[in-house]
Amino acid sequence: MKWLTAIIKPFTLDDVRQALSEAGIAGMTVTEVKGFGRQHGHTELYRGAEYVVDFLPKLKIEVAVADEQLEQAIEAISGAARTGKIGDGKIFVSELEQAIRIRTMEVDTDAL
């Protein structure tokens, strides 16, 4: 099993959710986060004063997938979140040792 963590632009969430659903991925966790990468933020004008916004609003999506679903999930996220502009985000893949569904005590891929 794998644990996918994706950082995406907020306006791409609906497309990513739909793409994952079409790929057969049943659930996800979404968290509002702030950060920056190569963008290093941007400058905004507010009431005549210029200020730098260092941390940009992003969404963090976390998804647990079976090994055989990994490539489909990566393609779904990257395809739906890609705008071709800087700041589209990143996908991180980690090994997931164990998953347990609390209600039924199912384990591993049965719990997903």
Phi, psi and omega in degrees: 000153180233152176246115179261131172238121181239135174252120185227167173286142185302324185286352179266359186303312183300319179293319179295316180300315180295318180296319177294320178299316179293335178276359178088015178271123191277324186217165178201162173241134181238132179232137173281127181227170174230146179181185176205156175234240179290343180294323184056034177074194179206170181257136177235157178251123181226117180052043176082355180251139179267133176218157185262130174262102183284317184255122182263146179291132178222171172240140175252122178253132177239131184220133173261129182226154172288155182306321182286347178264355188303306183297321178297319180293317179297316179296321180296313181293309184294322179293320182280332184267349185282123173250345182087004180248161179300141178094011179297332175121192182215159173236130178244137181242128179233157175285138178247112186289317184205146174227139180226126173276120187297317185299315186251351184065021173293150182237158175054228188296333175295332181281342182283000000 
